[in-house]
Amino acid sequence: MAKIMEIITQEFMVLLIAAMPLVELRGAIPIGVSLGMHPLHATLLGIIGSLIPVPFLLILIEPVFSYLKRTKLFYKFTERTIRRTLKNSEKIRKYSIVGLILFVAIPLPTTGIWSGCLAAILFNIPFRYAFPAIAVGATIAGVIMFLLSYVVMAI
């Protein structure tokens, strides 16, 4: 029973890490592998975990940011976040859905699910197009991280 709880806890940890901003699946997959999971198992959990917040983000980012921009405490934070996302996501403006897929797919800092959701909102990409594009991008990023984790594990 203890072994089962340990496995479930490790899987839950990978899902939770993948859902967190900044770390996302780029960090969750290597952590899962370091916990002894097979890279494919860690990758699937990472992709699923990273997609959990997407519908909520696509629905709630705009009203939350609108509210935060009206507060003295968070005005600078929201403006800086929006400016940084617009600067880093110029390809989305040019290529729309394909740009959003590529933006989420490249596993680099300041790209990923959370930034992709904000960019989708800022560029007025409807939910019905943004969610699948982000899911495809997350899957591509997961495959890239899987390959990197698999190579490192083989060494």
Buried (B, 14 or more C-beta within 10 A) or exposed (E): EEEEEEEEEBBEBBBBBBBBEEBBBBBBBBBBBEBEBEBEBBBBBBBBBBBBBBBEBBEEBBEEBEEBBEEEEBEEEBEEBBEEBBEBBEBBEEEBBBBBBBBBBBBEEEBBBBBBBBBBBBBEBEEEEBBEBBBBBBBBBBBBBBEBBBEEEEE
